[in-house]
Amino acid sequence: MSEPADLSPTIVESLYREALQLADEVRAAFDLSGRLDLAGQDEDLARVALSCEALRTTTRMMHAIAWLLNQRAYFSGELSEFQLRHHGRLPPGQPVADERQLAMLGPDLVALIRHTERFHARIARLDAAWRDRFAMYPSAIHRLRDRLGAEMGAR
């Protein structure tokens, strides 16, 4: 069996560049979002929805960037593995956006919010795998096959 994969400086740098670009898109989108299309909608509710989603989205991206910065510090020798494991955990993701609030925002803004959710989920999977030292576990189908084989062999 081959050695499990691990994070590399190249992967972290690539994700870091992607995160910075995405964070810049988020900043620009929410800076320009003062021009909400409020046709037929309550303006105050739309502004609250915009504020909530802006906060969730920017927080999500800042958590991902902080995690990537910790990984970069580890690879450059500024943090030990112990320090990274102790202090470098990715905070839990922000709550999923409320569909009623998203309906008040434009489709481009909603697509950007969804993009940041997917990016954070990728980072969360990497964090979980790294913390588990990229241990390879048999998939559910393999476990089921093994259980069936053991049961059939016992008869």
N, C-alpha and C positions, 0 to 999 in steps of 0.2 A: 504494500500500500504506500502511496506517495505521501510526502510530508504535507500537512495542511498549509493552506495559503496564509499569508500574513500581510499586514499593511506595509507599504514601502513608502519611502519619501516621494517617489514619483506619483503614486496614487494620491497621497495627501496633498501634494502641490497642485495636481490637476483639480482635485475637489476644491481646494482653497481658491484657485482662480475662478472656478465656476461659481463658488459661493460669493465672491466679491462682485462678480458681474451681476448675479441675481440680486444681491443686496442693493446694488446701484439701480437696477431696474425697479425694485420695490420703492426705493427712495424717490426716484423720479415719478413713478406712477402715483404715489400718494401725495407728492408735492403738487402735481397737476390736477389732483382729484377734487379740488375746490369747485370745479365746474361740473358738479353732479347734474345728471339729467333727471330733474325732479317732476317730470310731467305726470300729473295725477297722483303724486305721492306726497306724503307729509314730509316737509323739508326737515323738520327737527329729527324725525325718526331716521331719515336717510343720513343725516350728519352723524347721529349716534352710531349707526351701522358702519359708516365709513371709519369713524374713530376706533371702534372696537376691532374691526378687521385690520386697520393700520397697526394697532398695537400688537395684535396677535402675530401678524405677519413679520413685523420688524423684530419682535422678540424671538420668534422662531429662527430667523436668519442670524441674529446675533448669537444665539446659543450654538448654532451650527458652526459659525465662524470661530467662536471661542474654543470649541472642541478641536477644530482643525488647527488653531494656533497652538494649543497644548500639544498636539501631535507633532507639529513642526518643531516646537521647543524640545521635545523628547528626541527627535531625530538629529537635532543640532547639538545635543549634549547638555542643554540648559536644564532639563528635568531628568531625574532618574525614573526608571520604570515604576519604582515604589511611589514616587511623588505623582506620577501620571495616573496610576491606578487609584491612588487615594484622593486626588483632587481634580482629576481630569474627566470625571463622569459627565456625560451629556445630560442636561436636565430633561425631565419629561416634556413631551411635546405640548403645545398649546391646545386647548380644546378645539375640536373641529368647528369650523365656521357654521353659524346658524343659517340654514337655507333661506329663511325669511329675510335675514339681513343681506345675504348675498343677492337676493332678487332685487334689492334696491341699488345694487352697484352695476356698473357696466360689464359686459361680457369679457372685455380685455382684462379688467381688474380681477374678475373672478378667475380667469385662466391663470393669471400671475399668482394669485393666492394658492390655487391648486398646485401650481408648479413648486412653490415653496414648501407645501405640505409633503409632496413627493420627495423633494430634496432632503428635508429633515428626516423623513422615514428611511432614506438610504443611509444617512449618517447614523441614525439610531441602530440600524441593522449592523453597521460596521462596529459601532461602539459595543454592542452586545456580543458580537463575534470576537472582538479583540479581548474583551473582559473574560470571555470563555476560552481564550487562547486559541481561537479558531479550531476548536475541537470538532472533529467530524463525527456526527451522530447518524446512525442509520435512519433513513427516511421511514415514514409511517408505513409505506408499502413493504419495505424490507422487514420491518418489525412484524407486520401482519403475516408475511410469508414465512418468517421464522417460527412464529407461534403456530401457524397451520401445520408446518412441517413437523414441529415437535408433537403436536396433538395427533397427527396422523401416524407418527412413528410410535406413539405410546399405545396404539390400538392393536 
